[in-house]
Amino acid sequence: QVQVVESGGGLVHPGGSLRLSCAGSGFTFSLYDMSWYRQAPGKERELVAAITSFGGSTDYADSVKGRFTMSRDNTKNTVYLQMNSLKPEDTAVYYCNARRRISGIHYWGQGTQVTVSS
């Protein structure tokens, strides 16, 4: 069955770093564009970063440009989100999304909590 599983969240001090991972299975991972979203309490889910199926292009929300880097390893069916210079406003549940552009089919992970606090 299809699975999208995030990991790597946790508690970090402001200015610190975390690396999130998202592993996909049960679908042809390399054909899917991948994205990271986040949702803070009381706020709507927002797009943080995205990468095309073969990793040729990435895009970032203005709020994380220069601090976050998204990458993928299709040999491991995994995408990563390296988060540096973290701020309290980065606190949220981070979700991974896999989307097949040609069909619109997409899958969500269960989310991983990131808390930035002193």
N, C-alpha and C positions, 0 to 999 in steps of 0.2 A: 504494500500500500504506500501511498505518497506520504512522505514525512519531510518536514522542514523544521530543523531543530537549532535554536540559538543557544549560545553559551558565552561565558566570559564576563557577564555583568557582575556588579558588586558595588561596594562603597569605596570611594576614593576622595582624597582631599582636593580642594581647588588647586588648579595647576598641574594636577597629576594626569596619568595616562591609563587607558584601558584598551584592550583589543577584544572586540567581539568576533565570534565565529558563527557561521550559519552553514549547517550541513544539509544537503538535500539528497533524498533517495526516493526510488519508486517512479522517477520520471527522468527524461533525458536532460540532465542538468545543463549541459553545454549549449542547449538550444534555447535556454530561458534567460531573459534579462532578469537581473536581480536588483533588489532595492532594500534599503533600510528605511524604516519609518520609526517615529517615536510618538508617544502620547504621554503627556504630563497630566497630573490630576486636574480635572475641570477644563481641560483643553482638548481640541480636536487632534486627531492623529495627523501628523505632518511628515512629508517626505524629507529625509535627511540626505540620502546619497543613493545613486543608482549607477549600475554598470551594465553595459551591453553584453550579449550572450558570449562573445569571444573576447571580451575585455578591451575592445578597441576604444571605448569611449566611457568616460565617467562624468557625472554631474553632481553638484552639491548645492544644498540650500545655502543662501548667503550667510546665515548665522554660523555655519560650520566651516566655510571655505578657509583654507590655510591652516586649519586645525585637525580636520578629519581626513582620512584617506581610505578609500574603498578599493579592494582588490579581489581577485578571484583566482582559484586554482582548479581548473576543470578536471585535472587528473585526480583530485581529491573530492570533487563535487562540493566544494566549500568556497564561501566568500567570507571576507574579513572586513572589519571596520576598525581601523586604528584611530583612536581618539586621543589627541594630545591637548594640553593646555585646557583641561576641562574646567567648566564653570558651573556654579550652582544651577543656572538655568538649563543646563544639559540634563538635569535630573528628569528621568522619564522611564517608561517601559519601552524598550527598543524591540521592534518587530522586523522580521525578515520576510520579504515577499519575492516569490518566483513568478514570473509572467511570461507566457508564450505569446510573443507579439502577434504572430500570424492568426491565432485563434482567440486571443483574449483570455484564455484559461489562466487562472492564477491560484497560487497556494500561499497560505500564511503560516508562519510559525506561531508558537505559543507566547513568545516574548521573553525578554530577560530584563531584569530591573537594573538600572544604573542610577546610583545616588551619589551626587557630588556635594559633600558637606564637610565643614571643618569640625 
